[in-house]
Amino acid sequence: MKNRYDIIRLALILSKQAEIEGMRVENLIREQSNLVPAYGCDEFLNLSEDLGNLAHANNEQLLLL
């Protein structure tokens, strides 16, 4: 059974995933226009780290995010 914290965690994770997908699409659009990527490895790694932090955050930490 899902509790309040599971729902908060899922919403935060989905938000990060949507952000990553938007960055990926922006890079593809720029690539098709022969432009440099808007986002590099560091930005993707930062969001990956954010996802890991969300997965391991305790319930009280989730309320602060």
N, C-alpha and C positions, 0 to 999 in steps of 0.2 A: 504494500500500500504506500502510495506517495504521500509525503508530508509537505508542509510549507517550504522547508529548506530544499527538498528535492526539486520542487517546482522552481524555486528561485535559481538554484544551480543550473537546471536545464535551460531556463530562459537566458541566463548569462552566457552559457556555452553556445546556445543557438545564435545569440547576438554576435559573439566573436566569430563563429563560423560564417555568418552572413557578411561580416566585415572582410574576412579573408576572401570569400568568393567575389565580393565587389572589387577588391584589390587585384585579384587574378584576372577578372574581366577587363578592368582598366588597362592592365599590362597587355592583354591580348589586343585590345583596340589600338593602343599606341604602337604595338609591334606591326599591326597591319598598315599603319600610317607611316612606317619607317621612323618612328620616334623612339627615344630612349624610354625604358620602363619607368613608370611612376613610382614603383615600389621594388625594392631590392630584397636580397636575402635577409638582411637585418630586420626589416619590418615584418617579414613573415615569421622569422624566428622569435621575435618579440611576442607576436600574437600566439604562437605555439606555446611559448612559456606561460603566457596568460592562461591558456587552456589548462595547462598542467597545474597551475596554481589554483584554478577554480576546482579542479578535480580533487585537490588535497586540502582545500580550505575547510576549516571547521564551520559549524553553523553560524556562530556569532560573527565570524569574518565575512560571511556572505552578506550579512545585513549592512555592512559598511561599504560594499562595492557599488 
